[in-house]
Amino acid sequence: MPKAKSKIEIKNKKASFEYEFIESFTAGIVLSGTEIKSIRAGKASIADAYCYFANRELYVKNMHIADYWWGSFNQHDPKRDRKLLLSKRELNRLHRGSREKGLTIVATRLFIAENGFAKLNISLAKGKREYDKRHTIKENDLRRESDRA
């Protein structure tokens, strides 16, 4: 019997405004029991999250997962660094890309997959300049005006 599709989808809206995405990947996350329960309750934030390499492994930093309400003495640290699960080929591509000047790895979307596991969409991104941001705002305003008419 197929599982019901989860409605949990936490987006990083600020990232699309601040960065230009070059390449995207979907990664699994190593979580504890109370962390996955908090994510399923929708109590997570990836607004300030970014990724870094340590010992050829990728970790996400500043991803906030709130304490689980019904948890007892085994509560997790809300801001701890969490390991991301990617294939070796994807890790190598990200590692090469992140070493280039001006490129970083940002978290764009946290969701629950069909199999019930938490997944994180990450992107290799380049920071936008001020005039790029103004251009994005102008395009959004024009799109909104055309939708109203």
C-alpha positions in Angstrom: 0.0 0.0 0.0 1.5 3.4 -1.0 2.2 5.9 1.7 0.3 9.2 1.8 2.1 12.1 0.2 3.5 14.4 2.9 2.6 18.1 2.8 5.8 19.1 4.6 7.9 21.5 2.4 10.1 24.1 4.0 11.6 26.6 1.5 14.5 29.0 1.7 12.9 32.0 -0.1 15.8 34.3 0.7 18.2 32.1 -1.1 16.6 32.5 -4.5 16.8 36.3 -4.0 20.4 36.4 -2.7 21.9 33.7 -5.0 21.9 32.5 -8.6 21.6 28.7 -8.6 24.0 26.9 -10.9 23.4 23.2 -10.1 21.0 21.5 -7.8 21.1 18.2 -5.8 18.9 16.3 -3.5 20.6 14.9 -0.4 19.5 12.7 2.5 20.1 13.9 6.0 21.4 12.0 9.0 18.8 12.7 11.8 17.9 11.5 15.3 14.5 10.4 16.3 13.2 13.6 17.7 14.6 15.6 14.8 12.5 13.8 12.2 9.4 14.1 14.3 9.9 17.8 14.6 10.4 18.1 10.8 7.2 16.1 10.2 5.4 18.6 12.5 6.8 21.4 10.3 9.0 22.9 13.1 12.2 23.5 11.1 13.9 26.5 9.4 16.6 26.6 6.7 16.7 30.4 6.3 20.4 30.7 7.3 21.5 27.2 6.3 24.6 26.6 4.2 26.8 23.6 3.6 30.5 22.9 4.1 33.0 20.1 3.6 34.9 18.4 6.5 37.0 15.3 5.8 35.5 14.8 2.3 32.0 14.7 3.8 29.3 17.4 3.4 27.5 18.9 6.4 24.7 21.5 6.7 25.2 24.2 9.3 22.7 26.6 10.9 19.6 24.5 10.0 17.3 25.0 12.9 15.1 22.0 13.9 13.0 22.9 17.0 12.8 20.6 20.0 10.2 18.0 19.8 7.3 18.8 22.1 6.7 15.3 23.4 10.4 14.4 23.6 11.9 13.6 27.0 15.5 13.4 28.0 16.8 12.5 24.5 16.3 15.9 23.0 18.6 17.0 20.2 20.5 20.2 19.8 18.4 22.5 17.5 21.4 24.1 15.6 23.8 21.1 15.4 25.6 20.3 12.2 24.0 17.5 10.2 25.7 15.2 7.8 24.3 15.1 4.2 24.1 11.8 2.2 25.1 12.1 -1.5 26.9 9.8 -3.9 30.6 10.1 -4.3 30.3 11.6 -7.8 28.0 14.3 -6.5 30.2 15.0 -3.5 33.2 15.4 -5.9 31.3 17.8 -8.2 30.2 19.9 -5.2 33.7 19.9 -3.7 35.2 21.1 -6.9 32.5 23.7 -7.4 32.7 25.1 -3.8 36.5 25.6 -4.1 35.9 28.1 -7.0 35.9 31.8 -6.0 32.4 33.2 -5.4 30.6 29.9 -5.2 28.9 28.4 -2.2 26.5 25.6 -1.3 23.1 26.7 0.1 20.0 24.8 1.3 17.0 25.6 -0.8 14.2 23.2 0.3 13.6 20.6 3.0 10.8 18.1 2.4 9.7 14.6 3.3 10.1 12.2 0.4 7.5 9.5 -0.6 9.4 6.9 1.3 9.1 8.9 4.5 12.7 10.1 4.7 13.7 13.8 5.1 15.5 15.2 2.1 17.3 18.5 1.5 17.6 20.2 -1.9 20.9 22.0 -2.0 22.3 24.2 -4.8 25.7 25.3 -5.9 25.2 29.0 -6.0 26.8 32.3 -7.0 26.0 35.4 -5.1 23.9 38.0 -6.9 25.1 41.6 -7.3 22.9 44.6 -6.3 21.7 45.3 -9.9 20.8 41.6 -10.3 18.6 41.8 -7.2 16.9 45.0 -8.6 16.3 43.2 -11.9 14.7 40.3 -10.1 12.4 42.6 -8.1 11.4 44.4 -11.3 10.6 41.1 -13.1 8.5 39.9 -10.1 6.5 43.2 -10.1 5.9 43.0 -13.8 4.7 39.4 -13.5 2.4 40.3 -10.7 0.9 43.2 -12.7 0.3 41.0 -15.7 -1.4 38.4 -13.5 -3.8 41.0 -12.1 -4.8 42.3 -15.5 
